[in-house]
């Protein structure tokens, strides 16, 4: 490690003497003064020139390129440079690229589940359904300080309101069963209700189908590869009374990361309780 730049910075800032810095770092003052009078080496000058080109390529990519793609862009311009050298200069300057976040898969179909027809045929328009006649269920996920939290919701397609929800740190069948049980207790639907969802193993499990059968609810499953949402999750999560959309992120501003704010599980539960406190009963839209 070259300690001479550190001694130079200490000398320029006048926070310490060269003599004391050389003693602490166990280098000779003669070697430091010889280094400071010699100036930058040819290698350092070339690195500075290359760093200017790296910054230009990184800015042209809107801050998305990492070392491999910046190296490729420089080579296309006729600049012969190795990827390791580019990575070293980027690391020294604190330049980083952006990578796509790994997708979180929550829909895992059960190949042994009984086949169920798609009764909606992708018709999710509110005008096509009456209140408490067709419900739609899905599972979302939220990244928290404690790990992933999973939110199961039940939405009335006629009013686009959440009629039931449940949150847990797992993806077992009990998560969707609790959301459906809450919806049934809130709305008390008449027999013949259609419940539509994807073909995730939670919705095709025996316990969940027994819950549907006890309340005489007909199940409808989308075809493989389709999504049961008609709009973005943020547009479907609406207040039961005023119809105002929920905040996109319920977060503690003390925790900030490159991907945005991370949500704490305890902050979302009070909002869910306040939402369900105003849910209308059966017969009200």
C-alpha positions as CSV (number, residue, x, y, z in Angstrom):
1,X,0.0,0.0,0.0
2,X,1.3,3.5,-1.0
3,X,1.1,5.6,2.2
4,X,2.7,8.7,0.5
5,X,-0.7,10.2,-0.7
6,X,-2.0,10.0,2.9
7,X,1.0,11.9,4.2
8,X,0.5,14.4,1.4
9,X,-3.1,14.9,2.3
10,X,-2.1,15.4,5.9
11,X,0.4,18.0,4.9
12,X,-2.0,19.9,2.7
13,X,-4.7,19.9,5.4
14,X,-2.2,20.9,8.0
15,X,-3.6,18.5,10.6
16,X,-0.3,16.9,11.2
17,X,3.4,17.2,10.5
18,X,5.3,15.2,7.9
19,X,7.8,14.1,10.5
20,X,5.2,12.6,12.8
21,X,3.3,10.9,10.0
22,X,6.4,9.3,8.7
23,X,7.3,7.9,12.1
24,X,3.8,6.5,12.6
25,X,3.7,4.9,9.2
26,X,7.3,3.7,9.5
27,X,8.6,5.3,6.3
28,X,11.5,7.7,5.8
29,X,11.0,11.4,5.2
30,X,13.7,11.3,2.4
31,X,11.6,8.8,0.5
32,X,8.4,10.8,0.9
33,X,10.1,14.0,-0.4
34,X,11.6,12.1,-3.3
35,X,8.1,10.8,-4.2
36,X,6.5,14.2,-3.8
37,X,9.1,16.0,-6.0
38,X,8.9,13.3,-8.7
39,X,5.2,13.9,-9.5
40,X,2.8,11.4,-11.0
41,X,4.1,8.4,-12.8
42,X,3.3,7.6,-16.4
43,X,1.0,4.8,-15.2
44,X,-0.9,7.2,-13.0
45,X,-1.4,9.6,-15.8
46,X,-2.7,6.9,-18.1
47,X,-5.1,5.7,-15.3
48,X,-6.4,9.3,-14.9
49,X,-7.0,9.5,-18.7
50,X,-8.7,6.1,-18.7
51,X,-10.8,7.1,-15.7
52,X,-12.2,10.1,-17.7
53,X,-13.3,7.8,-20.4
54,X,-14.8,5.4,-17.9
55,X,-16.8,8.2,-16.3
56,X,-18.1,9.2,-19.8
57,X,-19.1,5.7,-20.7
58,X,-20.8,5.2,-17.3
59,X,-22.7,8.5,-17.7
60,X,-23.8,7.6,-21.2
61,X,-25.3,4.4,-19.9
62,X,-27.3,6.4,-17.3
63,X,-25.3,4.8,-14.5
64,X,-26.2,1.2,-15.4
65,X,-23.0,-0.2,-16.9
66,X,-20.6,-2.2,-14.8
67,X,-16.9,-3.1,-15.5
68,X,-17.6,-5.7,-18.2
69,X,-19.9,-3.5,-20.3
70,X,-17.8,-0.4,-19.9
71,X,-14.8,-2.4,-21.1
72,X,-16.8,-3.6,-24.1
73,X,-17.8,0.0,-24.8
74,X,-14.2,1.3,-24.6
75,X,-13.0,-1.5,-26.9
76,X,-15.6,-0.6,-29.5
77,X,-14.2,2.9,-29.5
78,X,-10.7,1.5,-30.2
79,X,-9.4,1.6,-26.6
80,X,-7.4,-1.5,-25.7
81,X,-7.9,-2.1,-22.0
82,X,-8.5,-5.1,-19.7
83,X,-11.6,-5.6,-17.7
84,X,-9.6,-6.0,-14.5
85,X,-8.0,-2.6,-14.9
86,X,-11.4,-1.0,-15.5
87,X,-12.8,-2.7,-12.5
88,X,-9.9,-1.5,-10.3
89,X,-10.3,2.1,-11.4
90,X,-14.1,1.9,-10.9
91,X,-13.6,0.4,-7.4
92,X,-11.2,3.2,-6.4
93,X,-13.6,5.9,-7.6
94,X,-16.6,4.2,-6.2
95,X,-18.4,3.7,-9.5
96,X,-20.8,0.8,-9.6
97,X,-23.3,-0.5,-12.2
98,X,-26.9,-1.6,-11.7
99,X,-28.1,-5.2,-11.8
100,X,-31.7,-6.4,-12.1
101,X,-33.0,-7.6,-8.8
102,X,-33.8,-11.3,-8.7
103,X,-37.5,-11.9,-9.1
104,X,-39.3,-13.4,-6.1
105,X,-41.4,-16.3,-7.3
106,X,-44.5,-17.0,-5.2
107,X,-46.6,-19.0,-7.7
108,X,-45.6,-22.6,-7.6
109,X,-48.1,-24.9,-9.1
110,X,-48.8,-28.3,-7.7
111,X,-48.7,-30.9,-10.5
112,X,-50.7,-33.4,-8.6
113,X,-53.6,-31.0,-8.0
114,X,-57.0,-31.6,-9.6
115,X,-57.8,-29.7,-12.7
116,X,-60.1,-26.7,-12.3
117,X,-61.6,-24.6,-15.1
118,X,-61.1,-20.9,-15.6
119,X,-64.6,-19.6,-15.1
120,X,-63.8,-15.9,-15.7
121,X,-61.9,-16.3,-19.0
122,X,-59.8,-13.1,-18.3
123,X,-63.0,-11.0,-17.8
124,X,-62.0,-8.8,-14.8
125,X,-64.1,-5.7,-15.7
126,X,-66.2,-4.5,-12.7
127,X,-69.4,-4.0,-14.8
128,X,-69.4,-7.7,-15.6
129,X,-69.8,-8.8,-12.0
130,X,-72.2,-8.1,-9.1
131,X,-71.0,-7.4,-5.6
132,X,-69.9,-10.5,-3.6
133,X,-70.4,-12.7,-6.6
134,X,-66.7,-13.0,-7.8
135,X,-63.7,-12.7,-5.6
136,X,-60.1,-12.7,-6.7
137,X,-57.2,-13.8,-4.5
138,X,-53.4,-13.3,-4.8
139,X,-50.2,-13.2,-2.8
140,X,-47.8,-10.3,-2.7
141,X,-44.5,-10.0,-0.9
142,X,-42.8,-7.1,1.0
143,X,-39.2,-6.8,1.9
144,X,-38.7,-6.0,5.6
145,X,-35.9,-5.7,8.1
146,X,-36.8,-9.1,9.4
147,X,-36.9,-10.7,5.9
148,X,-39.7,-11.3,3.4
149,X,-43.3,-10.8,4.5
150,X,-46.1,-12.2,2.5
151,X,-49.5,-10.5,2.1
152,X,-52.5,-12.5,0.9
153,X,-55.5,-10.5,-0.3
154,X,-59.0,-11.2,-1.4
155,X,-60.5,-8.6,-3.7
156,X,-64.1,-8.1,-4.8
157,X,-64.0,-7.7,-8.6
158,X,-67.2,-5.7,-8.7
159,X,-66.0,-2.9,-6.3
160,X,-62.3,-3.6,-6.5
161,X,-62.1,-3.4,-2.7
162,X,-60.1,-5.6,-0.4
163,X,-62.5,-7.7,1.6
164,X,-59.9,-9.9,3.3
165,X,-56.2,-10.0,4.0
166,X,-53.6,-11.8,6.0
167,X,-49.9,-11.3,6.5
168,X,-47.2,-13.9,7.6
169,X,-43.5,-14.7,7.1
170,X,-44.3,-17.9,5.2
171,X,-46.2,-19.1,2.1
172,X,-48.1,-22.0,3.6
173,X,-51.8,-22.7,2.9
174,X,-52.8,-21.1,6.2
175,X,-51.9,-17.7,4.8
176,X,-54.5,-17.7,2.0
177,X,-57.0,-19.6,4.2
178,X,-56.9,-16.8,6.9
179,X,-57.4,-14.1,4.2
180,X,-60.4,-16.0,2.8
181,X,-61.9,-16.6,6.3
182,X,-61.6,-12.9,7.0
183,X,-63.4,-12.0,3.8
184,X,-66.2,-14.5,4.6
185,X,-66.6,-13.0,8.1
186,X,-66.6,-9.5,6.8
187,X,-69.0,-9.9,3.8
188,X,-71.0,-13.1,4.6
189,X,-71.5,-14.0,0.9
190,X,-74.4,-16.1,-0.4
191,X,-73.8,-19.6,-1.8
192,X,-72.6,-19.6,-5.4
193,X,-69.7,-17.2,-4.9
194,X,-66.8,-17.7,-7.4
195,X,-63.3,-17.4,-6.1
196,X,-60.6,-16.9,-8.8
197,X,-56.9,-17.2,-8.3
198,X,-53.7,-18.5,-9.9
199,X,-52.7,-22.2,-9.8
200,X,-50.3,-21.8,-6.8
201,X,-50.1,-24.7,-4.5
202,X,-51.6,-22.7,-1.7
203,X,-54.9,-22.4,-3.6
204,X,-55.0,-26.0,-4.8
205,X,-54.2,-27.5,-1.4
206,X,-56.8,-29.8,0.2
207,X,-57.3,-27.6,3.3
208,X,-58.1,-24.5,1.2
209,X,-60.5,-26.5,-1.1
210,X,-62.3,-27.9,1.9
211,X,-62.7,-24.3,3.2
212,X,-64.3,-23.4,-0.1
213,X,-66.6,-26.4,0.0
214,X,-67.8,-25.7,3.5
215,X,-69.0,-22.2,2.5
216,X,-70.3,-23.5,-0.9
217,X,-67.8,-21.3,-2.9
218,X,-66.9,-22.3,-6.5
219,X,-63.3,-22.2,-7.3
220,X,-61.9,-20.8,-10.6
221,X,-58.2,-21.1,-11.6
222,X,-56.4,-19.2,-14.3
223,X,-54.6,-21.0,-17.0
224,X,-50.8,-21.6,-16.5
225,X,-48.7,-18.6,-17.3
226,X,-51.4,-16.0,-16.6
227,X,-51.7,-13.5,-13.9
228,X,-55.0,-13.0,-12.1
229,X,-54.3,-9.2,-11.5
230,X,-56.0,-6.9,-14.0
231,X,-54.1,-3.8,-12.9
232,X,-51.1,-3.1,-10.8
233,X,-51.3,-4.1,-7.1
234,X,-51.2,-0.5,-6.1
235,X,-54.3,0.4,-8.0
236,X,-56.3,-2.6,-6.6
237,X,-55.4,-1.8,-3.0
238,X,-57.9,0.9,-2.3
239,X,-59.5,2.3,0.8
240,X,-62.9,0.7,1.5
241,X,-64.6,4.0,2.3
242,X,-63.0,6.7,0.2
243,X,-61.4,4.8,-2.6
244,X,-58.1,6.5,-2.1
245,X,-55.0,4.4,-3.0
246,X,-52.8,3.2,-0.2
247,X,-49.3,4.6,0.0
248,X,-46.9,2.7,-2.3
249,X,-44.3,2.3,0.5
250,X,-45.0,2.3,4.2
251,X,-41.5,2.7,5.4
252,X,-39.3,4.0,8.2
253,X,-37.1,6.8,6.7
254,X,-34.2,5.8,8.9
255,X,-33.5,2.8,6.7
256,X,-32.4,3.8,3.2
257,X,-30.7,1.6,0.6
258,X,-29.9,1.8,-3.1
259,X,-33.2,0.1,-4.1
260,X,-35.4,2.5,-2.1
261,X,-36.9,2.3,1.3
262,X,-37.2,-1.1,3.1
263,X,-40.5,-1.7,4.8
264,X,-40.8,-2.9,8.4
265,X,-43.5,-5.5,8.9
266,X,-44.9,-3.8,12.0
267,X,-45.6,-0.6,10.1
268,X,-47.9,-2.3,7.6
269,X,-50.1,-4.1,10.1
270,X,-51.7,-0.9,11.7
271,X,-52.6,0.3,8.2
272,X,-54.2,-3.1,7.4
273,X,-56.2,-3.0,10.7
274,X,-57.4,0.5,9.9
275,X,-58.5,-0.6,6.4
276,X,-60.4,-3.6,7.6
277,X,-62.1,-1.6,10.3
278,X,-64.1,0.3,7.7
279,X,-65.0,-2.6,5.4
280,X,-68.7,-2.7,4.5
281,X,-70.8,-5.8,5.1
282,X,-72.6,-7.9,2.6
283,X,-75.1,-6.0,0.5
284,X,-73.1,-2.8,0.5
285,X,-70.9,-1.8,-2.3
